[in-house]
Amino acid sequence: MGFVQAFRLALKSLTSSKMRSFLTMLGIIIGVGSVIILVSLMQGMSNKMTSTFEDLGTNRLTISITGRGSSRSVDVDDMYALYDENPDYFGAMSPTVSMQATVKQDTTSYDSTTVTGVSEDYQSIQKYDLSEGRWLGYVDMEKRSKVCVIGSYLAQTAFTGDALGKTIKINGNAFTVIGVLGEQDDSTEGSSDDCLFLPYTVASKLGQSRVSSYIFMTVDPTLNTQATTILDNALYKVFQSADFYKISDMSEMLSSMEELTGTMTLLVVGIAAISLVVGGIGIMNIMLVSVTERTREIGIRKSLGAKRRDIMRQFVIEAATTSACGGVIGIVFGAVVAIVVGKVIGMNVTPSVSAVLVAFGVSVAIGVFFGFMPANKAAKLNPIDALRYD
C-alpha cells in the first residue's frame, strides 16, 4: 500500500466518525491553539515594548549622581565641559531636575502634573513636537527666565482659549507659557500630557537642590558603549568609586527586556505544550481502540499478502493525519483568537510564520510518536488469530 492510498484511507476513517475524530483531535487543537495564541501575544507585547523604547530613544544615556557620603561632586559646568570635549560621541545633553511642585491656575490646583527642569536640548532628545509657541532656549537658561512649556492636558483644562502668553503659578511663582506640546497620550490627568517644563536653572533654585541627573544623547546607538565608558571614566576619576553615580543605557535596557520576554515566551509555550502531550495520549488511546475494532480487517489484509510494514504504515499515517488535521484547526483557531484578543487590548498581534510551522510540525510529530505503539501492535497481529477475532 502506497502513501497516497494510506492517506486516503486515513481521511475516510476520520470522516466516517466525525464526532469521535473531533474529540480525538481536541487535545491537539487546544494545544496548538494555545501555543499560537501565547507566542503571538508575547511577540506583540515584545514589539510594543521595543517600539516604546525606540520612541524614547535607544541612543540615550541617563546619569544619576547621588554623591551621598562623598566630599567630591560634579556640577552642570563639569558635565557640559565633558559634553563639549566629545562631539564625536554626544549629540545633545540636558540636565534634568524633577520637582515636587504645586501647580495652580487661578484657584485650581493640578496635583498630578509633573514639573521638570530641563535645558534647550531636551526637546530634541525626547523628540517632542510643539503644537504652539516655542521650546525653552539657551537665553532662558542664562537669564533664569520664568517661562515654561506645558502639555496638552494643562493647555486644555487650565486655560480658556489660547494658553500662549498666559501665566501659571509654580510654588507661588508666576511663569509665562511660551509653548504647548502636541498630544502624546490621551490628554488626561496623570498621563504623559499632564506635564510642565521650565529652565533647569530656575527649577534647581525653586527646588533648592543641585542638579543630580543628566541625559546624554549619543550620535548613534552603536556608540553607546564607548560613550558610557567616557562618562564612567570621567565620573570615577572624580568620585573614586562607582557607588556615587549610575549610568543607564537605554539600548542595554531594551536588550534585557527582549531577553526577558524571550524567556517568558519559552516558559508559557512549555506550559501550553503539556496539552499537546495530553492530545497525543488521546490519539494513542483511540488508535488502540481502532486496532481492536479492525482486527478482522487486519487479518484479511495480512492473509492477502500485506506485510508488517504496510500495516504499520497505515496506522502511523492515520495517527499523523488525525494529529495534522487537529494542528491545522488549532492554528486557525489560535490565529483568530490571538488577533481578536490583540485588538481588544489595543496591541498589534500577527501570528508569526515560524510559530505556525513549528506548531504544525510538532502536531504531526506527536501523531507519529503516539501512533507508533498502536501501529506496532496492529503489525504484530497473527493473521489466523485476527481472522478468528469476533
Secondary structure, 3 states (H helix, E strand, C coil): CCHHHHHHHHHHHHHHCHHHHHHHHHHHHHHHHHHHHHHHHHHHHHHHHHHHHHHHCCCEEEEEECCCCCCCCCCHHHHHHHHHCCCCCEEEEEEEEEECCCEEECCEECCCCEEEEECCCHHHHHCCCEEEECCCCHHHHHHCCCEEEECHHHHHHCCCCCCCCCEEEECCEEEEEEEEECCCCCCCCCCCCCEEEEEHHHHHHHCCCCCCEEEEEECCHHHHHHHHHHHHHHHHHHHCCHHHEEEEEHHHHHHHHHHHHHHHHHHHHHHHHHHHHHHHHHHHHHHHHHHHHCHHHHHHHHHCCCCHHHHHHHHHHHHHHHHHHHHHHHHHHHHHHHHHHHHHCCCCCCCCHHHHHHHHHHHHHHHHHHHHHHHHHHHCCCHHHHHHCC
